């Protein structure tokens, strides 16, 4: 890569490193779920998958998520922007796949507006954005657009995690 291209992609690489670091952190919180222990922040599964396919998909996601997050971090740090974008997009697609068995078994969570917006975001918007971002990364050089599309899901989940922590702290004061 020429010096000019490296300089122009520095900001993008920094953004991708931040997104990948959050994904690594998020994946680390889920690791105890592999052995049916509670998530380190949120506690046990929100909806426990009961079918064999659901359990396999959920556990596979918990195992593959940190691997893809570390791959995205490594690709970003080494300057392989396309590889980092594809790894981050794969995380969004696998997240969607891990939700499907519980949704098929228990139905869509549509009790209140928070559940509706979560359902729409996680099951419709984020997989679509991930697919578009992966396509942009593979077929074009619009890496900033692809990174922005993938960053939406990460920022949404980070904001949700922050709100959860604030609500827990306020409830315990």
Phi and psi restraints in degrees (value plus and minus 20) as a CYANA .aco file:
   2 UNK   PHI     -93.6   -53.6
   2 UNK   PSI     143.6   183.6
   3 UNK   PHI     -82.1   -42.1
   3 UNK   PSI     -58.2   -18.2
   4 UNK   PHI     -85.3   -45.3
   4 UNK   PSI     -61.9   -21.9
   5 UNK   PHI     -87.2   -47.2
   5 UNK   PSI     -56.8   -16.8
   6 UNK   PHI     -84.8   -44.8
   6 UNK   PSI     -61.4   -21.4
   7 UNK   PHI     -86.0   -46.0
   7 UNK   PSI     -59.1   -19.1
   8 UNK   PHI     -93.3   -53.3
   8 UNK   PSI     -44.2    -4.2
   9 UNK   PHI    -115.7   -75.7
   9 UNK   PSI     -18.2    21.8
  10 UNK   PHI     -81.5   -41.5
  10 UNK   PSI     -65.9   -25.9
  11 UNK   PHI     -82.9   -42.9
  11 UNK   PSI     -61.5   -21.5
  12 UNK   PHI     -84.0   -44.0
  12 UNK   PSI     -62.9   -22.9
  13 UNK   PHI     -82.1   -42.1
  13 UNK   PSI     -61.1   -21.1
  14 UNK   PHI     -83.3   -43.3
  14 UNK   PSI     -62.1   -22.1
  15 UNK   PHI     -81.5   -41.5
  15 UNK   PSI     -65.5   -25.5
  16 UNK   PHI     -85.8   -45.8
  16 UNK   PSI     -55.3   -15.3
  17 UNK   PHI     -83.5   -43.5
  17 UNK   PSI     -62.3   -22.3
  18 UNK   PHI     -83.7   -43.7
  18 UNK   PSI     -64.3   -24.3
  19 UNK   PHI     -82.6   -42.6
  19 UNK   PSI     -64.2   -24.2
  20 UNK   PHI     -85.4   -45.4
  20 UNK   PSI     -57.7   -17.7
  21 UNK   PHI     -83.1   -43.1
  21 UNK   PSI     -61.2   -21.2
  22 UNK   PHI     -83.8   -43.8
  22 UNK   PSI     -60.9   -20.9
  23 UNK   PHI     -83.6   -43.6
  23 UNK   PSI     -58.3   -18.3
  24 UNK   PHI     -82.4   -42.4
  24 UNK   PSI     -64.7   -24.7
  25 UNK   PHI     -81.3   -41.3
  25 UNK   PSI     -67.4   -27.4
  26 UNK   PHI     -82.0   -42.0
  26 UNK   PSI     -61.8   -21.8
  27 UNK   PHI     -86.3   -46.3
  27 UNK   PSI     -56.0   -16.0
  28 UNK   PHI     -83.7   -43.7
  28 UNK   PSI     -57.3   -17.3
  29 UNK   PHI     -83.8   -43.8
  29 UNK   PSI     -49.3    -9.3
  30 UNK   PHI    -105.5   -65.5
  30 UNK   PSI     -34.0     6.0
  31 UNK   PHI     -73.6   -33.6
  31 UNK   PSI     -58.0   -18.0
  32 UNK   PHI     -82.3   -42.3
  32 UNK   PSI     -39.3     0.7
  33 UNK   PHI     -85.1   -45.1
  33 UNK   PSI     -39.5     0.5
  34 UNK   PHI     -78.9   -38.9
  34 UNK   PSI     -59.2   -19.2
  35 UNK   PHI    -126.6   -86.6
  35 UNK   PSI       8.9    48.9
  36 UNK   PHI      40.6    80.6
  36 UNK   PSI      12.8    52.8
  37 UNK   PHI    -119.1   -79.1
  37 UNK   PSI     139.2   179.2
  38 UNK   PHI     -90.1   -50.1
  38 UNK   PSI     132.5   172.5
  39 UNK   PHI     -76.4   -36.4
  39 UNK   PSI     124.2   164.2
  40 UNK   PHI     -85.8   -45.8
  40 UNK   PSI     -42.0    -2.0
  41 UNK   PHI    -132.3   -92.3
  41 UNK   PSI     -66.9   -26.9
  42 UNK   PHI    -113.7   -73.7
  42 UNK   PSI     -31.8     8.2
  43 UNK   PHI      72.7   112.7
  43 UNK   PSI    -175.4  -135.4
  44 UNK   PHI     -88.9   -48.9
  44 UNK   PSI     153.9   193.9
  45 UNK   PHI     -71.1   -31.1
  45 UNK   PSI     118.8   158.8
  46 UNK   PHI     -87.4   -47.4
  46 UNK   PSI     -69.2   -29.2
  47 UNK   PHI    -147.0  -107.0
  47 UNK   PSI      93.4   133.4
  48 UNK   PHI     -96.2   -56.2
  48 UNK   PSI     102.9   142.9
  49 UNK   PHI     -89.9   -49.9
  49 UNK   PSI     117.8   157.8
  50 UNK   PHI    -134.7   -94.7
  50 UNK   PSI     -41.1    -1.1
  51 UNK   PHI    -100.9   -60.9
  51 UNK   PSI     137.0   177.0
  52 UNK   PHI     -80.3   -40.3
  52 UNK   PSI     -63.0   -23.0
  53 UNK   PHI     -83.8   -43.8
  53 UNK   PSI     -59.9   -19.9
  54 UNK   PHI     -84.4   -44.4
  54 UNK   PSI     -63.5   -23.5
  55 UNK   PHI     -84.7   -44.7
  55 UNK   PSI     -64.1   -24.1
  56 UNK   PHI     -82.3   -42.3
  56 UNK   PSI     -65.1   -25.1
  57 UNK   PHI     -84.5   -44.5
  57 UNK   PSI     -62.5   -22.5
  58 UNK   PHI     -84.8   -44.8
  58 UNK   PSI     -65.5   -25.5
  59 UNK   PHI     -89.8   -49.8
  59 UNK   PSI     -58.0   -18.0
  60 UNK   PHI     -81.1   -41.1
  60 UNK   PSI     -62.3   -22.3
  61 UNK   PHI     -81.3   -41.3
  61 UNK   PSI     -64.4   -24.4
  62 UNK   PHI     -82.9   -42.9
  62 UNK   PSI     -51.8   -11.8
  63 UNK   PHI    -100.9   -60.9
  63 UNK   PSI     -61.2   -21.2
  64 UNK   PHI    -100.2   -60.2
  64 UNK   PSI     -50.2   -10.2
  65 UNK   PHI     -75.1   -35.1
  65 UNK   PSI     -70.9   -30.9
  66 UNK   PHI     -85.1   -45.1
  66 UNK   PSI     -52.9   -12.9
  67 UNK   PHI     -83.8   -43.8
  67 UNK   PSI     -66.8   -26.8
  68 UNK   PHI     -87.4   -47.4
  68 UNK   PSI     -56.9   -16.9
  69 UNK   PHI     -85.1   -45.1
  69 UNK   PSI     -62.0   -22.0
  70 UNK   PHI     -87.4   -47.4
  70 UNK   PSI     -57.7   -17.7
  71 UNK   PHI     -82.8   -42.8
  71 UNK   PSI     -63.5   -23.5
  72 UNK   PHI     -82.4   -42.4
  72 UNK   PSI     -60.9   -20.9
  73 UNK   PHI     -83.9   -43.9
  73 UNK   PSI     -64.6   -24.6
  74 UNK   PHI     -85.0   -45.0
  74 UNK   PSI     -65.7   -25.7
  75 UNK   PHI     -80.3   -40.3
  75 UNK   PSI     -63.1   -23.1
  76 UNK   PHI     -82.8   -42.8
  76 UNK   PSI     -65.9   -25.9
  77 UNK   PHI     -85.0   -45.0
  77 UNK   PSI     -53.9   -13.9
  78 UNK   PHI    -105.5   -65.5
  78 UNK   PSI     -25.0    15.0
  79 UNK   PHI      71.6   111.6
  79 UNK   PSI     -14.6    25.4
  80 UNK   PHI    -106.8   -66.8
  80 UNK   PSI      61.2   101.2
  81 UNK   PHI     -85.4   -45.4
  81 UNK   PSI     -62.4   -22.4
  82 UNK   PHI     -79.4   -39.4
  82 UNK   PSI     -66.1   -26.1
  83 UNK   PHI     -82.6   -42.6
  83 UNK   PSI     -60.5   -20.5
  84 UNK   PHI     -83.9   -43.9
  84 UNK   PSI     -62.3   -22.3
  85 UNK   PHI     -85.0   -45.0
  85 UNK   PSI     -60.7   -20.7
  86 UNK   PHI     -86.3   -46.3
  86 UNK   PSI     -61.2   -21.2
  87 UNK   PHI     -84.1   -44.1
  87 UNK   PSI     -62.8   -22.8
  88 UNK   PHI     -87.4   -47.4
  88 UNK   PSI     -57.2   -17.2
  89 UNK   PHI     -84.7   -44.7
  89 UNK   PSI     -58.5   -18.5
  90 UNK   PHI     -83.8   -43.8
  90 UNK   PSI     -54.4   -14.4
  91 UNK   PHI     -81.6   -41.6
  91 UNK   PSI     -64.7   -24.7
  92 UNK   PHI     -83.9   -43.9
  92 UNK   PSI     -61.2   -21.2
  93 UNK   PHI     -85.5   -45.5
  93 UNK   PSI     -62.8   -22.8
  94 UNK   PHI     -87.9   -47.9
  94 UNK   PSI     -53.5   -13.5
  95 UNK   PHI     -81.0   -41.0
  95 UNK   PSI     -65.9   -25.9
  96 UNK   PHI     -79.7   -39.7
  96 UNK   PSI     -66.6   -26.6
  97 UNK   PHI     -82.2   -42.2
  97 UNK   PSI     -55.7   -15.7
  98 UNK   PHI     -90.3   -50.3
  98 UNK   PSI     -44.3    -4.3
  99 UNK   PHI    -100.9   -60.9
  99 UNK   PSI     -46.2    -6.2
 100 UNK   PHI     -77.9   -37.9
 100 UNK   PSI     -66.3   -26.3
 101 UNK   PHI     -80.2   -40.2
 101 UNK   PSI     -62.0   -22.0
 102 UNK   PHI     -87.0   -47.0
 102 UNK   PSI     -57.0   -17.0
 103 UNK   PHI     -87.2   -47.2
 103 UNK   PSI     -63.5   -23.5
 104 UNK   PHI     -85.5   -45.5
 104 UNK   PSI     -54.3   -14.3
 105 UNK   PHI     -99.4   -59.4
 105 UNK   PSI     -62.5   -22.5
 106 UNK   PHI    -128.3   -88.3
 106 UNK   PSI     -27.2    12.8
 107 UNK   PHI      68.0   108.0
 107 UNK   PSI     152.3   192.3
 108 UNK   PHI     -94.7   -54.7
 108 UNK   PSI     115.4   155.4
 109 UNK   PHI     -99.2   -59.2
 109 UNK   PSI      79.8   119.8
 110 UNK   PHI    -147.3  -107.3
 110 UNK   PSI      15.1    55.1
 111 UNK   PHI     -92.4   -52.4
 111 UNK   PSI     -61.8   -21.8
 112 UNK   PHI    -159.0  -119.0
 112 UNK   PSI     159.1   199.1
 113 UNK   PHI     -84.6   -44.6
 113 UNK   PSI     -51.7   -11.7
 114 UNK   PHI     -86.0   -46.0
 114 UNK   PSI     -63.3   -23.3
 115 UNK   PHI     -86.6   -46.6
 115 UNK   PSI     -57.6   -17.6
 116 UNK   PHI     -84.2   -44.2
 116 UNK   PSI     -68.6   -28.6
 117 UNK   PHI     -86.5   -46.5
 117 UNK   PSI     -55.4   -15.4
 118 UNK   PHI     -83.9   -43.9
 118 UNK   PSI     -65.0   -25.0
 119 UNK   PHI     -81.3   -41.3
 119 UNK   PSI     -67.1   -27.1
 120 UNK   PHI     -82.9   -42.9
 120 UNK   PSI     -63.7   -23.7
 121 UNK   PHI     -85.3   -45.3
 121 UNK   PSI     -72.4   -32.4
 122 UNK   PHI     -93.5   -53.5
 122 UNK   PSI     -54.1   -14.1
 123 UNK   PHI    -119.0   -79.0
 123 UNK   PSI     -38.9     1.1
 124 UNK   PHI    -138.9   -98.9
 124 UNK   PSI     -74.9   -34.9
 125 UNK   PHI     -92.5   -52.5
 125 UNK   PSI     -72.9   -32.9
 126 UNK   PHI     -85.0   -45.0
 126 UNK   PSI     -61.4   -21.4
 127 UNK   PHI     -84.0   -44.0
 127 UNK   PSI     -56.7   -16.7
 128 UNK   PHI     -85.5   -45.5
 128 UNK   PSI     -65.5   -25.5
 129 UNK   PHI     -82.1   -42.1
 129 UNK   PSI     -59.0   -19.0
 130 UNK   PHI     -84.9   -44.9
 130 UNK   PSI     -62.6   -22.6
 131 UNK   PHI     -82.2   -42.2
 131 UNK   PSI     -63.0   -23.0
 132 UNK   PHI     -85.4   -45.4
 132 UNK   PSI     -62.3   -22.3
 133 UNK   PHI     -83.9   -43.9
 133 UNK   PSI     -62.1   -22.1
 134 UNK   PHI     -84.0   -44.0
 134 UNK   PSI     -62.4   -22.4
 135 UNK   PHI     -82.1   -42.1
 135 UNK   PSI     -64.3   -24.3
 136 UNK   PHI     -81.8   -41.8
 136 UNK   PSI     -61.2   -21.2
 137 UNK   PHI     -86.4   -46.4
 137 UNK   PSI     -57.7   -17.7
 138 UNK   PHI     -99.4   -59.4
 138 UNK   PSI     -62.6   -22.6
 139 UNK   PHI    -116.2   -76.2
 139 UNK   PSI     -42.9    -2.9
 140 UNK   PHI    -150.9  -110.9
 140 UNK   PSI    -190.6  -150.6
 141 UNK   PHI    -138.3   -98.3
 141 UNK   PSI       6.6    46.6
 142 UNK   PHI    -107.0   -67.0
 142 UNK   PSI      43.5    83.5
 143 UNK   PHI     -88.9   -48.9
 143 UNK   PSI     -55.2   -15.2
 144 UNK   PHI     -83.5   -43.5
 144 UNK   PSI     -62.2   -22.2
 145 UNK   PHI     -84.0   -44.0
 145 UNK   PSI     -64.6   -24.6
 146 UNK   PHI     -81.7   -41.7
 146 UNK   PSI     -62.0   -22.0
 147 UNK   PHI     -85.2   -45.2
 147 UNK   PSI     -59.4   -19.4
 148 UNK   PHI     -84.2   -44.2
 148 UNK   PSI     -62.4   -22.4
 149 UNK   PHI     -82.6   -42.6
 149 UNK   PSI     -61.1   -21.1
 150 UNK   PHI     -93.1   -53.1
 150 UNK   PSI     -51.7   -11.7
 151 UNK   PHI     -85.9   -45.9
 151 UNK   PSI     -45.5    -5.5
 152 UNK   PHI     -79.2   -39.2
 152 UNK   PSI     -68.1   -28.1
 153 UNK   PHI     -84.1   -44.1
 153 UNK   PSI     -61.9   -21.9
 154 UNK   PHI     -86.6   -46.6
 154 UNK   PSI     -63.0   -23.0
 155 UNK   PHI     -85.8   -45.8
 155 UNK   PSI     -60.8   -20.8
 156 UNK   PHI     -79.4   -39.4
 156 UNK   PSI     -67.5   -27.5
 157 UNK   PHI     -88.2   -48.2
 157 UNK   PSI     -56.9   -16.9
 158 UNK   PHI     -85.9   -45.9
 158 UNK   PSI     -61.1   -21.1
 159 UNK   PHI     -84.6   -44.6
 159 UNK   PSI     -61.2   -21.2
 160 UNK   PHI     -82.5   -42.5
 160 UNK   PSI     -60.2   -20.2
 161 UNK   PHI     -85.1   -45.1
 161 UNK   PSI     -62.5   -22.5
 162 UNK   PHI     -83.0   -43.0
 162 UNK   PSI     -63.6   -23.6
 163 UNK   PHI     -82.0   -42.0
 163 UNK   PSI     -60.0   -20.0
 164 UNK   PHI     -80.6   -40.6
 164 UNK   PSI     -67.8   -27.8
 165 UNK   PHI     -83.1   -43.1
 165 UNK   PSI     -63.5   -23.5
 166 UNK   PHI     -82.6   -42.6
 166 UNK   PSI     -63.9   -23.9
 167 UNK   PHI     -82.1   -42.1
 167 UNK   PSI     -59.7   -19.7
 168 UNK   PHI     -86.3   -46.3
 168 UNK   PSI     -63.0   -23.0
 169 UNK   PHI     -84.6   -44.6
 169 UNK   PSI     -65.1   -25.1
 170 UNK   PHI     -84.6   -44.6
 170 UNK   PSI     -59.2   -19.2
 171 UNK   PHI     -87.2   -47.2
 171 UNK   PSI     -44.7    -4.7
 172 UNK   PHI    -117.6   -77.6
 172 UNK   PSI     -14.2    25.8
